[in-house]
């Protein structure tokens, strides 16, 4: 469960970075 949450957080951060650029 923790691993899945970390993966989701990483994806969310990547999405924010993509939107910022």
C-alpha positions as CSV (number, residue, x, y, z in Angstrom):
1,X,0.0,0.0,0.0
2,X,2.8,2.4,0.9
3,X,4.6,1.6,-2.4
4,X,1.4,2.4,-4.3
5,X,1.0,5.7,-2.5
6,X,4.6,6.7,-3.2
7,X,4.0,5.9,-6.9
8,X,0.8,8.0,-6.9
9,X,2.7,10.9,-5.3
10,X,5.5,10.6,-7.8
11,X,2.9,10.7,-10.6
12,X,1.1,13.7,-9.1
13,X,4.4,15.6,-8.8
14,X,5.3,14.7,-12.4
15,X,1.9,15.9,-13.6
16,X,2.4,19.3,-11.8
17,X,5.8,19.7,-13.3
18,X,4.5,19.0,-16.8
19,X,1.7,21.6,-16.3
20,X,4.2,24.2,-15.1
21,X,6.5,23.8,-18.1
